[in-house]
Amino acid sequence: MIWLRVGTLFWRLSPLRVSAFTGVSLLLALIPAAQIGLVAAAVQGVADAVTGDRDAGRAALTAGAALLGVGLASHVLGTFLQYLDTLLRLELTARVGEWVMRKGTMLDLQQYEDAEVYDKMQRAFQESSGGRVYQVFTQLLEVARELVTLVTVSVVLFSWSPWIALVILLSPMPSVVSYVLFSHRAYEIEYDRTADRRRAYYYQHLTTTDHSYKEVRLFQLGPHLVDLYTRLIRTFFDVDRRLARKQSVLGGVLGLLSVAASSGAVLWAIHTTTHAGQVGQLAGYLQAVGSVQVSAHGMLLGIAALYKDSLFLGNLFDFLALPERQIKGGTRPFPDTLRKGIEFRDVRFVYPGTGHVVLDGVSFTLPAGECVALVGQNGSGKTTLVKLLTRLYEPTSGQILVDDVPIEEYDLDDLQRHIGVIFQDFIRYELPVRDNIGLGSVEAREDTGRVAEAARAAGADGFVEALPRGYDTTLGRHFEDGHQLSGGQWQKIALSRAFMRRAPVVVLDEPTASIDAEAEAEIFGRLKDVAHGATALVIAHRFATVRMADRIVVLENGKVIEHGVHQDLLRADGVYARLFRIQASGYLTEAASP
Ligand SMILES: Nc1ncnc2c1ncn2[C@@H]1O[C@H](COP(=O)(O)OP(=O)(O)OP(=O)(O)O)[C@@H](O)[C@H]1O
């Protein structure tokens, strides 16, 4: 029950403020009934005083003074309610955004690669401002308040004329029913178009970020992307317009019924009270008619809006209820230095939801303290192996052992803390250099000595020191005074981040693809030193890098087809030797030509 969850959520936010908000709202709900009674008394008092009753004059004055008091109280309570409203709204907005972010960090990679979960996230992000959660809470109170007003006022009204009261109470019904139906339809439409909305945001993103600017501009993709976006948005618009048209026609007709019914009731009231000469009752009655009409309408529409908002809010709660970290670790601490090494034993892997066998019986060993290079054509499964080693995914079958212990037995956070990794698609943090490197070991990011050492290891120290504010220079151009780096410089920064971790296992997925040959040779020549003797797995396509590794594993279509040291593999004259010669002959031909 979403209303209950919203109520509980608010209660946890601040029991004191929520109690005060509820109390003040309900007090305000009693005001219309009090005003009706006092207006009736005042008007009747004046009418009686005109006919010579002196006491009636005093009674009219007293009722008038009480009306003044009620008016002042209503103003003070209203102002206080407004203040509480602002406080609760601010608090909630901050908290919902935080919950959504926190949840995002607790999901598995698999969920990020699943379009259905992504749709769920998209729906939840639409609610992440907290606006709708707050709306449901205030609507709940609004409905309760209108109910109190309605009950107290209709007590008066029913005592005068039950039939008129009934007509007025029921008159908003038809338009409310139509509102509920249309709200449901609007929700269904929005739900079904989540994937298209994501697509539209994506086109928008491509045309509004620096990462995509160059290609979009030079391939002149702007008009095409705008066209794709506009076509989608127009489809949304056409559907929404049709719905809005139907809703206003039906809503308008039913609204007319409602107005006719309440106006008829007013006429009827005038007719009956005039005959009986009850001027005070007529005045109170007229005010009560308005009040009941407003409250009944407000309450029923509040319920309808609650219904609609709860449907949307279900998306936020669905997202917050997504299963977290399904990949579980054990309790064993990860070793600070590997004794034996890492072994892949008959590892098979199929990405969930696909039938494609990406790794098929992969077995090889990374001896402790050695550097193993993983080579193979695009799509052969190299990065997937890294995802398994870092436990972003679990093997479909087979085992990965670290020092003869299955990796599932190690504490998951501890295992990930002990692996320094950079992926091909590393992040370019639009933050100062110090953070870009220091985030490799978040708790040590203020340690300038360590940050500088990591930069030296990756050959980044030279250009960093030449930056306007050295390690405090903000990188990228998103923020003020940001400094943009070259592709290779960014890669050196990412490499520094991996070294910053000082982990016993280092995994580098194409770490030097954009780095110049000299720097690459320098980094790999000293890899053992800079990685503090870590066990390293390096994925590379350049054989100049690969040959420096202690061992080489060649992967083809998810299978290990060769492994050994460089010289042995050359002698074996297999796939590795052929690929090596292709690259080498390219360089030699160039060098030999005049
Ligand atoms: N998230 C995913 N979901 C489904 N299939 C995937 C996913 N990621 C990769 N694949 C598929 O798995 C196979 C291996 O991909 P992987 O990224 O491991 O290759 P790679 O050897 O690292 O390639 P490259 O040299 O191009 O980086 C490819 O066929 C790819 O299409």
The ligand as a Gaussian input file, in Angstrom:
#p B3LYP/6-31G(d) Opt

LIG

0 1
 N       27.184000      -6.781000     -21.420000
 C       27.174000      -7.665000     -22.399000
 N       26.049000      -8.349000     -22.668000
 C       26.022000      -9.265000     -23.669000
 N       27.090000      -9.573000     -24.447000
 C       28.236000      -8.917000     -24.221000
 C       28.332000      -7.924000     -23.181000
 N       29.585000      -7.437000     -23.197000
 C       30.251000      -8.093000     -24.186000
 N       29.441000      -8.984000     -24.792000
 C       29.800000      -9.895000     -25.864000
 O       30.817000     -10.764000     -25.369000
 C       31.807000     -10.987000     -26.330000
 C       33.185000     -10.698000     -25.724000
 O       33.270000      -9.326000     -25.404000
 P       34.547000      -8.724000     -24.670000
 O       34.239000      -7.302000     -24.378000
 O       34.922000      -9.593000     -23.558000
 O       35.637000      -8.821000     -25.841000
 P       37.144000      -8.319000     -25.880000
 O       37.963000      -9.507000     -26.205000
 O       37.486000      -7.570000     -24.650000
 O       37.091000      -7.333000     -27.149000
 P       37.922000      -6.015000     -27.495000
 O       39.290000      -6.423000     -27.928000
 O       37.145000      -5.465000     -28.644000
 O       37.907000      -5.147000     -26.309000
 C       31.473000     -10.151000     -27.545000
 O       30.881000     -10.991000     -28.499000
 C       30.435000      -9.164000     -27.039000
 O       29.472000      -8.918000     -28.007000

